[in-house]
Amino acid sequence: MKRHTLLGREVICRVEKKLGSIPFLQVAKDVACYHHEKWDGTGYPEGLRGEAIPLSARIMALADVYDALICRRVYKPPFPHSQAVAIIAQGRGVHFDPLLTDVFTAEHEAMRDIALRYAESEEQREALLL
């Protein structure tokens, strides 16, 4: 599981070799590789901490966790939006960039609106409204 970050970066590097250097691909490599790094340095694959984690990956870390929480997984039903927001808020300064966490919690209704627009099931839609 932890290798998916490195494999994602490698795939994008191969694309870059064929297409040449495109600024967007650097952002894509950062997101693919570092979205599981944690603000406190306990993440993977490199154990980066704080602002050493590229901003794009810090943003994706929040979005990725929110999505994982509000979506059904084989091991859990979708969490209510309010619970997902609370879990992310608890990760402030540990898992997530404190400033980005503050923005997320301030704008969580906009996140819910986006999630509702793209909900994959009625079950997810109902959980988002809790």
C-alpha positions in Angstrom: 0.0 0.0 0.0 2.7 2.5 0.9 4.4 2.0 -2.4 1.5 3.5 -4.4 2.9 7.0 -3.7 6.3 6.1 -5.3 4.7 4.2 -8.1 2.5 7.1 -8.9 5.5 9.4 -9.1 7.3 7.0 -11.3 4.5 6.8 -13.8 4.4 10.5 -14.1 8.2 10.6 -14.5 7.8 8.2 -17.4 5.2 10.4 -19.0 7.4 13.4 -18.5 10.3 11.7 -20.3 8.0 11.3 -23.4 6.3 14.7 -23.3 9.1 16.8 -21.8 8.9 19.1 -18.8 5.5 20.4 -18.2 4.9 22.5 -15.0 1.7 20.7 -14.2 3.5 17.4 -14.2 5.7 18.6 -11.3 2.6 19.3 -9.3 1.1 15.9 -10.2 4.3 14.2 -9.1 4.2 16.1 -5.7 0.6 15.1 -5.2 1.1 11.5 -6.1 4.2 11.1 -4.0 3.6 13.2 -0.9 -0.2 13.1 -0.2 0.4 10.7 2.7 3.0 12.8 4.4 1.8 14.2 7.7 2.4 17.6 9.2 4.2 16.1 12.2 6.5 14.1 10.1 5.0 10.6 10.7 3.7 10.1 7.2 5.3 8.4 4.2 7.1 7.8 1.9 9.9 10.2 3.1 8.7 11.4 6.6 8.5 15.0 5.5 7.1 17.4 8.0 5.5 20.8 8.0 6.2 23.1 5.0 8.7 20.7 3.6 5.6 18.9 2.3 4.6 20.5 -1.0 1.5 22.6 -0.7 -0.3 20.7 -3.4 0.2 17.5 -1.5 -1.0 19.1 1.8 -4.2 20.1 0.1 -4.7 16.7 -1.4 -4.1 15.0 2.0 -7.1 16.9 3.3 -9.3 16.1 0.3 -8.2 12.4 0.3 -9.1 11.9 3.9 -12.4 13.7 3.6 -13.3 11.5 0.6 -12.2 8.4 2.4 -14.4 9.3 5.4 -17.5 10.2 3.5 -17.4 7.3 1.1 -18.4 3.7 1.7 -15.5 1.3 2.0 -15.6 -2.5 2.3 -14.8 -2.1 6.0 -17.1 0.9 6.9 -20.2 2.8 5.9 -19.9 6.5 4.9 -19.4 8.7 7.9 -21.7 11.7 8.4 -20.2 15.0 7.1 -20.2 16.4 10.6 -18.1 13.5 11.9 -15.7 13.8 8.9 -15.2 17.5 9.7 -14.6 16.7 13.4 -12.0 14.0 12.5 -10.1 16.4 10.2 -10.2 19.1 12.9 -8.7 16.7 15.4 -5.8 16.1 12.9 -4.9 19.8 12.9 -1.2 20.2 13.4 -0.6 16.5 13.6 -1.9 15.0 10.3 -2.8 18.2 8.5 -1.4 21.7 7.9 -3.0 23.9 10.7 -3.8 26.7 8.3 -5.3 24.4 5.7 -7.3 22.7 8.4 -8.7 26.1 9.5 -9.7 26.9 6.0 -11.3 23.5 5.6 -13.3 23.8 8.8 -14.4 27.3 7.9 -15.5 26.2 4.4 -16.7 22.7 5.2 -20.2 23.5 3.9 -18.7 24.2 0.5 -17.0 20.8 0.6 -20.3 19.2 1.5 -22.0 20.9 -1.4 -19.3 19.5 -3.8 -19.5 16.1 -2.3 -23.3 16.1 -2.6 -23.1 17.1 -6.3 -20.9 14.1 -6.9 -22.3 11.6 -4.4 -22.0 8.0 -5.6 -25.0 6.7 -3.8 -28.1 7.6 -1.9 -26.4 6.3 1.3 -23.6 8.7 0.8 -25.9 11.6 0.1 -27.9 10.8 3.3 -24.6 10.7 5.4 -23.5 14.0 3.9 -26.7 15.6 5.2 -26.1 14.5 8.8 
